[in-house]
Amino acid sequence: MTPERLKRIRQVLNRRQPDLTIVADEVHKGRNLAAIVRSADAVGIDQVHTVSPKDGYRSFRGTASGSNKWVEVHTYDSVSEPIQALQAKGFVVLAAHLDQGAVDYRQLDYTRPTALLMGTERAGVSDEALGQVDARVVIPMMGMVESFNVSVAAAIILAEAQRQRQQAGLYDRCRLQPERYRYLFFRWAHPQVAQFCDARGLAYPALDEQGEIINGPAWYRQVAGL
């Protein structure tokens, strides 16, 4: 591993925000979901939660510029699952949804543990989700259209979350738990070895200060027959 790559991986991990995430409520267009994941990575989110559309995902040609390598995507059958799990961990769940009870997205405090819930392209946030979220936010519109594309709306709100968190100094220190940090570092630094270990249920080998496997040749010989 080059010193430059080692430095880059550590810089990114040191800015990860474990208490900021997104829940995509049946977002069915693949390019929109890919764009949401890309925006998540850009603001330091390392985990995204998606609810599988009942009619499946619409196929598309395109990529998220590799951001799916850096952001874990957890999939659920019901939106209640991620909402309740996140709330149990102390997250405030905010739905991007236009109704009389919605407030300007800039009025909320995103330095708290926050999950932003985005609805499906046509119907928006589901009634099931609206009955469980903690608040609803809206992006003020100045034109004829009533809303932004779902991925654009997510990016706008996440940019505000990033701004507030930067002002609060939440990007100035590593906030990942040590075990989580080591797990992500290994997967990013040694993706092929991580895949090998995952397929065989092996623990990841220890790394030295330069991010290299300690006594790599001996470890490779040990596991070669597995």
BELNOR-V530033 format. One record per backbone hydrogen bond with DSSP energy under -0.5 kcal/mol. NH is the residue of the N-H (numbers start at 1). CO is the residue of the C=O. Records with the same first field share a line. If there is no record, write none. Layout:
# BELNOR-V530033
NH->CO + CO
This chain:
# BELNOR-V530033
6->2
7->3
8->4
9->5
10->6
11->7
12->8
13->9
14->10
15->11 + 12
16->13
17->44
18->16
20->17
21->114
22->47
23->116
24->49
25->23 + 118
26->24 + 51
28->26
30->28 + 58
32->29
33->29
34->30
35->31
36->32
37->33
38->34
39->35
40->36
41->37
42->38
43->39 + 40
44->41
45->40
48->72
49->22
50->74
51->24
52->50 + 76
56->53
58->28
62->60
67->64
69->66
70->67
71->67
72->46
74->48 + 72
76->50
81->78
82->78
83->79
84->80
85->81
86->82
87->83
88->84
89->85 + 86
90->87
91->86
92->113
93->91
94->92 + 115
95->135
96->117
97->95 + 137
99->97
102->99
103->136
105->138
107->104
108->105
110->108
112->109
114->19
115->92
116->21
117->94 + 115
118->23 + 116
120->124
124->120
130->126
131->127
132->129
133->129
134->93
135->93
137->95
138->103
140->138
153->149
154->150
155->151
156->152
157->153
158->154
159->155
160->156
161->157
162->158
163->159
164->160
165->161
166->162
167->163
168->164
169->166
170->165
172->169
181->177
182->178
183->179
184->180
185->181
186->182
187->183
188->184
189->185
190->186
194->190
195->191
196->192
197->193
198->194
199->195
200->196 + 197
201->197 + 198
202->197
208->212
211->208
214->206
216->213
219->215
220->216
221->217
222->218
223->219
224->220
226->223
